[in-house]
Amino acid sequence: MALYEHVFLARQDLSQAQVDALAATATEIVEANAGKVTKTETWGLKNLAYKIDRNRKAHFVLINIEGPGAVVAELERQTRINEDIIRYMTVRVDEHEEGPSVMMRKQDRDRKKRTEREERY
């Protein structure tokens, strides 16, 4: 089975529950087409480098997928139709990263630095 990483950006005015529902919908699409979701991470609301459809921020979500290419084709087709998703990208990888992704480790590292800085003052 091929391994894929699918990242999508959801509109900034969505609530966290709606973003989680989008991730659950993507998972259902993958599983309905003989694929398997091995990991789902929500990276949160982040600033964009430039405006996309009048959005300055977006909710970022990563989904690790294991399955045939038809799964990705159907997932991307459904993603294109959804108006709440402003951008997406699917990349084939040789192996999935174990543990939290780089983005999640960065958030933990930043949180740790912030608490250390607050403890000094």
N, C-alpha and C positions, 0 to 999 in steps of 0.2 A: 504494500500500500504506500502511496505517496504521502508526504508530509507537507503541510502548508501552514503559513501564518497569515491570518486575515485581520487587518486593522481597519476600523471604520471610525469616522468622525461624525458625531450626531450634533444637531443644532444646539446652540447655547441656551435657548429658552425651554428646553425639556427638563423635567425633573429627573432625579436619580432613579426613581421607580420606572419612569418611561424608558430610560436608557437601559436599565436591567431587562425590561420587557423586550427591547430590540435585540439584546444579546440572547435572550431566551428564544426568540423567534428564529434567529440565525442558527442556534443549536438545533431547533426542531427541523429546520430545512436540511441541515447536514445529516441528521439521523434518519430522516425520511428517505434520503437518497443513498443509503448503505455506507454512510461515513460515521466518524466518531469524533467528538470534541474532547480533547485531552485536557485543555486548560482554557479558562476565561478570566481575563484580568480587566478591570476598569481602572484606567489611569487618572480619571477625574477630568475636571474642567480646566483646560489649559488655553493660554493665549496662542493665537495663530500668527504666523509671520506676516500674513497679509489677509485682507478681507476676502471671504468666500461667501458669495450670496448674502452680502450685508451682515455677515457674522464675524466678529472679532475674536471670539472664543469658540471652543467646541469641546464636547465630551469625547475622550479617546477610549476605545475598547479594543483589546487584543483577543483573538480566538485562535488557538492551536487546533488544527484539523488533521485528521488521518483518514484518507479515503481516496477513491478514484477521481480523475479529472472531471467527471460529470458532476460531482458534488460541487466543485468550485464554480463550474459554469452555471448551475442552477442558483447557487448562493449569490453570485454576482448579478444574475438576471433579476432576482428578487430585490437585491440591494439597490439596483438602478431605479426600480419602480418606486421605492420608498422615499417620500419627500422629506422625512426627518433625518436622513443620512446625506450629508453634504459631500463627503469624499470617502473613498475606500481603496484599499490596495491588498492584493493577495500575492504572496511570494512563496514559491516552492523552496523548501529547505532540506538539507541532508538529514538533520536531526533536530528535535525540539530541545530547547534550553531547559535544563533541570532547575527546579526551584523558581523563585521569582525572577521576572525579566529585569533588564537593565533599568527600565523606567521605575519599577517598584523599588529596586535597591537604591536608586538615586533619591527617591522620596524619603526612604528610611534614613539615608545618610544626611540629607538636609534637615530632617526633623531632629536627628541626634546633635548636629552642629548647633541648631537653634536652642535646644535645651541646655547645652553646655555653655553657650553664650549668655543665656538668661541666668544661669547659676553663678556666673562670675560677678554679676552686678547686684 
